Amino acid sequence: MYTSLASAIVIGVNGRGITVEVDITSGIPQINVVGLPDSAIRESVERVRSAIRNSNYQFPLERITINLAPADMKKEGTGLDLAIAAGILKASKQINCELSGSLVVGELSLDGHIRPVHGILAMLEYAKAAGITKIILPHVNSFEASLISGLLLCPITNLRELENINYVTSEELLALHQKARNQASTNKVHRQDIDICDVVGQQEAKRALLIAAAGRHNIIVAGPPGVGKTMLMRRLPSIMPPLQEVEALEVTKIYSVAGKLPPQTSEFLTAPPFRSPHHSISVGGLIGGGSIPKPGEVTLSHHGVLFLDELPEFSRQVLELLRQPMEEHTVTISRARSHITFPASFLLAASYNPCPCGYYGFEREGQSCSCTQAMIHRYRAKLSGPLLDRIDLQIDVARPTSLVPSKEDLAMTSEQMRKLVQQAVTLQQQRYRLYAFNYNSELTTQGIKQLVKLPEEAHELIENAFQALGMSMRGYDRIIKIARTIADLAGCIDVHLEHVAEAIQYRKLDIQLHL
């Protein structure tokens, strides 16, 4: 007695099809699972055995062989439980439902109930691309599954429901979930309790944040403790426009794979992600890793903000690994049997104190630095030149002169800044509609030559700055990219001299090294 079913697993952030083959023959009662299963899949044998018995079926007392094809690809997770159980019941002729042409995914509990699995969006994307339109899945996963249109979905809650399969379209299921959806608790586009006008003073930093959000430029802020560095950076997502449809699908799929979607989510995540890992994070936690690699923080912040507070407190090994994803917007992790590429197009926002005590260089404000030169050197040594050179906007912030919000503070809210950012983003998307990128920060050297025209006086200014400050070629290109974003915020078609002059002022680390 033989049967086969279609199922799926997640590798990286993409779904991969798995054929579950079940063969039952006479012989000594035993069950073997082959096809490079991990320990969770091997343990599924006991879950399946108990689930079948507790659902009032008979577990065959014969020789059972389960093959997971393709056999040369390592599989992990619990999402194959339901397909294995259904295959055993089908092969032993205890159920007569038609399962061919359907994708079966779900984890089993010992009493036969179906538990949700991570990454259902990635699996359904694979199924749709492969021409599989019928999906049998856990009822809890039906909320996010209804986001993929053009599929027939059969949400079930226990193993017995396999006998009475009833498919509904994803559009019909989405309509049923509308009443259950709670937008306020699952996905708020922008938090109303966080606003950029809460920050007193720091007009230059606010301007830099506006430029960073508009052109997706990396930004770093230095200053003594308590001046509002963290407060500023946490408000960066509030001035960024909602994700576009394609971006929202990518982000929602990543969070589905990572198991971080809010429960019963039946809409795409449209708010730009904001991730702020602790400085004790490991290499695998930041970049991703594992025997079968899982996404790290750089992937979870895809199309959003990765905020590293107190940057020198992170290990140098971890920080240096950021250089490649900052340039290529992807992370590739190689293992003996696979090479996984994760998306990692994030805006890096960082802050740090100038020294361990935090007051070096700010003695004029009434504070005294207690650090020795050796301590300061060790502290700053974690921040390598190549890493800092990849951060477009580099600014200092000082203690505000007054605690009373000024008219300038109250005049520009997050909503107003978000509108300016949206206008600049629209200009960039129109300009780059024929290219494989959307933002000024993604311009290549060749793209700068073709798409950014500098007037003669602006070209001379940036050449003089290049010579006087000893900039790298990367720093030279970044000034032009920033100037292009400043011009977009001003609604200018061309880059002017004042745009380049302002852009140079945001390379504070280059300026400080040559004072």
C-alpha positions, 0 to 999 in steps of 0.5 A: 500500500503506497501513497504520496502527498505534497507538503512544504518546508521553509529554507531561508525565507522561501518555501520548498516543496517536499513530497511525502511518500508512505509505503506500508508492507507486511513485516515486523511492525516498525516505522522508518523516516528517510530523506535527511530528517532532523530530530524534530521530524524523527520525533514526529513518529510518536506524535503521529502515532498518538494523534492517529490513535486519539482520533479514533483511527488504527495505527497500522501494525506493519512495516511503514517507510516514509520517504521525504523527497528530494532525499538529498536536502536536509529537512527540519521543523514540524510542518510535515506532521499532518502530511505524514499522518494523512499519508499513513491513513490514506495508505491504510485506507482509513480515509477516502478523501482526495488529497492528490494535487493538494498541499498539506501542512501542519503540526500535530498534537498528541490528541489529534489537534492541528497546531500552527507552523511558521512560514506559511506565507513562504510555503503558499508562495511556493505552492502558487508558483508551482501551480498547486491551488488547494491547501490543507493547513491549520486553522490558526494559519488561515488568517495569514494564508488568506493574504495570498489570493487565488488559492483554495484553502481548507483550514482544519482544527483536528485530524478527523476533519480530513474526512470532510474537506471543504475548500473556500477561496482565500478571498472568501476566507479573508472576508470571514476574517475581517470581523475578527481582525483587530488592526489596533493590536496587530499592525499600527502603521505609525504609533501615535504616542511617538512623535519627533516634536517630543525631542527638544532642540536638535534641529540639525539632527532632525534634519539629518533624520529627514534626509536619512528617511528620504534617501534611506541613508545610514546615519550615526549620531555621537554625543554625551549621555542624555542629550536625546540620541536614542529618543531621536533614533526611535522616532525615525520610523515615525517619519518613514512612509508605509511600506509599498505592497511588494515591500509589505509582502516581503516583510510579512513573509520574513516575520511569518518565517521567524514566527514573529507575526502577531496572532490572527494577522489577516493583513500585511505588515505595512509599518517599516520594521524597527529592530534594536538588538542588545549589544550582547547579540551574537554573530548568528543573532545579527546576521542569521545562522544555524545548521539550516540558517534562520534570519537574523536581525539584519533580515528582520529589519528589511525595508526598515531600521536597524538601530544599534544603540551605544555602537562601541559596546557591540563586539568588533566581530559582530560590527564588521559583519555589517559591512557586506549587507550594508553594501549588497543589501543581502546576506549569504550564509554557506553551509555544507549542503546549502547556500542561503541568501537572505534579504537585508536592505535596511537603514542602519541607525547608530548612536554612541558616546565619544568615550566610556564616560561620555563627555570627551570633547564636551568640556565646554558644556560644564562636563569633565571627561575622566577617561585616559587616552588609552581608554578612549583609544580602546573604546573607539577601536571597535569602530573600524574606518571601513565601517564608519565610511559606509555610514552616510550621515555622521553628526554630533549632538550636544545638550540643548540650551533650554528644556522648553520646546521652541516654536521650531520643535513644535512646528514640525511633527512626524506626520509633516516630516513623513509627507516630505519624505513621501514626496522625496521617495516618489521623485526617486521612484519616478527617476529610477523606475527603469532600474533595479533600485528605488532610493538614492542610497542605492546608487552605484558609481556608474549610476551617479555618473549617469543620473546625477549631474553636478554644476561646475561650482558644486563639482569644484567644492566637492573636489576641494573637500575630497582633497582637504579632508582626505576622503575615500572614494566611497565617502566622495560618492556618499556626499553626492548621494546625500546631495541628491536626496537634499535636492529631492526634499527641496523638489529640485530636478538638479543638484545645486551648490547649496545641496552639496555644501549641506551634504559635506557638513554631514560627514563629521567624522571626516571633518574631525579627523582633519581638524 
